[in-house]
């Protein structure tokens, strides 16, 4: 195996039911419902999933949603923009927690 994450494992995702069928069934039912057309299109949901995949740094999800967004007609610039949105949110979330550090510094400096 060349990487810690084995790309072939993505194909085995459906087999998570092997050790706990009841919870897997509930998860896959929920997952399917979430990604169905609704207030957001399946295409929009796929772009969101691609961005979140990068934010949570899941290589399996990145592979899956890169393929899915392409299949749904997303362009490379749209996909990269979604990744940049995730990066901006993740960066902002890190920075806003700096306020907690600043509060603590001020508290300890008094």
N, C-alpha and C positions, 0 to 999 in steps of 0.2 A: 504494500500500500504506500503510495507516494505522499499522501497527505493524511492528516489526522482524520479528516472527514472523507469517507469513501463515497464517491459520487454514485456508486451502484446502490447504496443504501436508500437513496431517495425512492427508488422503485419498490422498496420494501415497506414503504410507509403504511400501506393498507394492512400490513401484517401485525401492526401494533395490537390488533384485536386478539392475537393469539394468547396473550397472558391475562387479558381483562376484557372479554367481549362486550360486556354490558356498557362499560364506560366508553369504549371505542365506538360502539354503535351510536351512543348519545353524542359523542364528539363529532363524528362524521355527519350525523343528521344536522347538527347545529352548523357545522362548517359549510355544508351544502346550502343551507338556508341563508346564511350570511352572504354567500357569493352569488346567490340568485339575483336576477334583475329586480330592482326595487326603486327606491328614490334615487339611487345611484345606478348607473349602467354597470354591466359586468366588466366593461372596459375600464371604467373609472375605478372600480373596486380592485381590479388587477394592478393598476398603477399605484394605488394606495398600498396594496400588499407588497409590491416591489420596493417601495420606499421604506415601509416598516421592516421588511426583510433586511435591508441594509442597516437600519437603526438598531435592530436586535442582533445583527451580524450572524445570521443563519445562512450558511452556504447552501444548504439544501433548498431553502426558501428562495434564495437569490436565483439559483438555477431554475427552479420551477416557475417563478414569476417572471423571469427574463423570457423564458419560452412562452408563457401564457400571454404576456403583454404583446409580444410579437405576433402571436396567433390572433390576437384581438385587434390587430391593425395599428398598434402604437408605433410611433417612430422613435428612432434612436435619440433625437433631441428631447422628445417628451419623456422618455425613460430616464435620461440623464438629469433632466430638470427635476423629476420626482426624487431622484437620489440626492440632489442638492437640497431639496426641501427637507428631506430627512436629516441631512447633515446640519442644516441651519437650525432645525428644532433641537437636535441633539447638542449642538454647540451652545445654543441659547440656554438649554436646560442646565448644562454644566456651569455656564456663567452666572445664571440667576442664583444658583446655590452659593455663589461667592458672597451674596448678601448675608447668608448665614454665617460665613467666616468673618465678614466685616463686623457683624453684630457681636460675635464672640470676642473679637479683638478689642472692640470698644468696651465691652463688659469687663474684660480682664485688665484693660488699661486704666480703668477708673480707680 
